[in-house]
Amino acid sequence: MPAKPKLATVWLGGCSGCHMSFLDLDERLIELAALADVCYSPIADVKHFPEGVDITLVEGAVANTDHLRDIRTIRHRTKILVAFGDCAVTGNVTALRNLFALDDVLHRAYNELSVTGTIPSLDGIVPRLLDRVLRVQDVVTVDHFLPGCPPSAESIYEFVAALLNGETPSREGRRFGA
């Protein structure tokens, strides 16, 4: 019996709404588990992104140095990479900070609005923010886009099932913000 394809999900800079929608698949998660081995996800306690992943759904924008390192590793180890949700596809809410200089954002958040009044600078513990939030496709090649904020459980299921069955997912009904 051939091995099942490896499916991974990743959460970068975003709200986790796409993963919540993924969990809304409910009993269809069991159907997907019959088609694929979920080998990595923030839903599971796996520490390192594995080699030889067939499909990865990437939620969120690239907002810090850890995201930048991780998305490059993920792309290298994944056959089919999917920008999963509007933050991954367009930057969406995460990229709103691009309207301001990074120093101004940090000053406002930590010096003006925080009880500590200091900007965290724990190298190696707190990843450094990038000067600009990037869409996933600004950093690596993306094979498919699944927009939505978040995408509906139904659209996620149809999209992932099509990929697992070797089909090109239909673009019909996919739109931003819904």
C-alpha positions in Angstrom: 0.0 0.0 0.0 1.5 3.4 -1.0 2.1 5.9 1.8 -0.5 8.6 2.2 0.6 12.2 1.2 2.0 14.3 4.0 -0.2 17.4 4.9 1.1 20.2 7.0 -0.4 23.5 8.3 1.7 26.4 9.5 0.8 29.6 11.4 2.9 32.7 10.8 1.7 36.3 11.5 -2.0 36.2 11.8 -4.9 35.6 14.2 -5.2 31.8 13.8 -8.7 32.2 12.3 -7.8 30.0 9.3 -6.8 27.2 11.7 -10.0 27.7 13.6 -11.9 27.3 10.3 -9.8 24.2 9.5 -11.0 22.7 12.8 -14.5 23.6 11.8 -14.2 20.7 9.3 -15.5 18.6 12.2 -16.1 15.0 11.1 -14.6 15.8 7.7 -11.2 16.0 9.5 -11.6 12.2 9.8 -12.2 12.0 6.0 -9.0 14.1 5.4 -7.1 11.9 7.8 -8.0 8.9 5.7 -6.5 10.7 2.6 -3.4 12.3 4.2 -1.0 12.1 7.2 -1.1 15.4 9.0 2.6 15.6 9.8 2.9 19.1 11.2 0.5 21.7 12.6 0.2 24.2 15.4 -2.8 22.0 16.4 -0.3 19.2 17.2 2.8 19.3 19.3 5.5 18.8 16.6 8.7 20.9 17.1 10.4 20.7 13.7 9.0 21.0 10.2 9.7 17.7 8.5 11.3 16.9 5.2 9.2 15.6 2.2 5.9 17.3 2.9 3.5 17.0 0.0 1.1 19.9 0.8 1.5 22.8 3.3 -1.2 25.4 4.1 0.6 28.5 5.3 -1.6 30.9 7.4 -0.4 34.4 8.1 2.0 37.0 6.7 5.8 37.0 7.2 6.2 39.6 10.0 9.5 38.7 11.8 12.8 37.0 11.4 11.6 33.6 12.6 8.8 33.7 10.0 11.3 34.6 7.3 13.6 31.6 8.3 10.6 29.3 8.7 8.9 30.0 5.4 12.1 29.4 3.5 12.6 26.1 5.2 8.9 25.1 4.6 9.2 26.0 0.9 12.3 23.9 0.6 10.7 20.9 2.2 7.2 21.2 0.6 6.1 20.1 -2.9 2.9 22.2 -3.0 2.7 25.3 -0.9 -0.7 27.1 -0.4 -1.1 30.7 0.8 -3.9 30.0 3.3 -6.2 32.9 4.0 -6.1 36.6 3.3 -3.1 37.4 5.6 -0.9 34.9 3.7 -2.2 36.0 0.3 -2.3 39.8 0.7 -0.8 40.7 4.1 -4.3 41.8 5.2 -4.6 43.0 8.8 -1.1 41.9 9.7 0.3 44.3 7.1 -1.5 47.3 8.4 1.6 48.2 10.4 3.3 48.8 7.0 1.4 52.2 7.0 3.8 53.4 9.7 7.6 53.2 10.3 8.5 50.2 12.5 10.1 52.4 15.2 6.9 54.4 15.4 4.8 51.2 15.8 7.1 49.8 18.5 7.2 53.2 20.4 3.4 53.5 20.4 2.9 49.8 21.4 5.5 49.6 24.1 6.4 53.1 25.3 3.0 54.7 25.1 0.5 51.9 25.6 2.3 49.2 27.7 2.6 49.1 31.5 6.3 48.2 31.2 7.2 51.2 29.0 10.1 49.4 27.4 10.5 47.7 24.0 11.5 44.0 24.4 15.0 43.3 23.1 15.6 39.7 24.1 17.7 38.5 21.2 17.2 34.8 20.5 13.9 34.8 22.5 11.8 37.5 20.9 12.2 37.5 17.1 13.0 40.8 15.5 10.2 42.4 13.5 10.9 42.9 9.8 10.8 46.5 8.6 7.7 45.6 6.5 5.2 42.7 6.8 5.4 40.6 3.6 3.0 38.4 1.8 4.1 34.8 1.6 4.6 35.1 -2.2 7.0 38.1 -1.6 9.4 35.6 0.0 8.9 32.2 -1.7 7.1 30.7 -4.6 3.4 29.9 -3.9 1.7 27.2 -5.8 -1.9 27.9 -4.9 -3.9 30.6 -3.1 -6.9 30.0 -0.8 -8.2 33.5 0.1 -10.8 34.3 2.8 -10.8 35.8 6.2 -10.9 33.1 7.1 -11.8 30.7 4.3 -14.9 28.7 5.1 -14.6 25.1 6.3 -16.4 24.0 3.2 -13.9 25.8 0.9 -10.9 24.4 2.8 -12.3 20.9 2.6 -13.0 21.1 -1.2 -9.6 22.7 -1.8 -7.5 20.3 0.2 -9.5 17.2 -1.0 -8.9 18.3 -4.6 -5.1 18.6 -4.0 -5.0 15.3 -2.2 -6.8 13.7 -5.1 -4.2 15.1 -7.6 -6.7 17.7 -9.0 -6.3 21.4 -9.4 -8.7 23.1 -7.0 -11.5 25.1 -8.5 -11.3 28.9 -8.2 -15.1 29.2 -8.3 -16.5 30.8 -5.2 -13.2 31.8 -3.7 -12.9 35.4 -2.8 -11.1 37.7 -0.4 -12.6 38.5 3.0 -15.2 35.7 3.0 
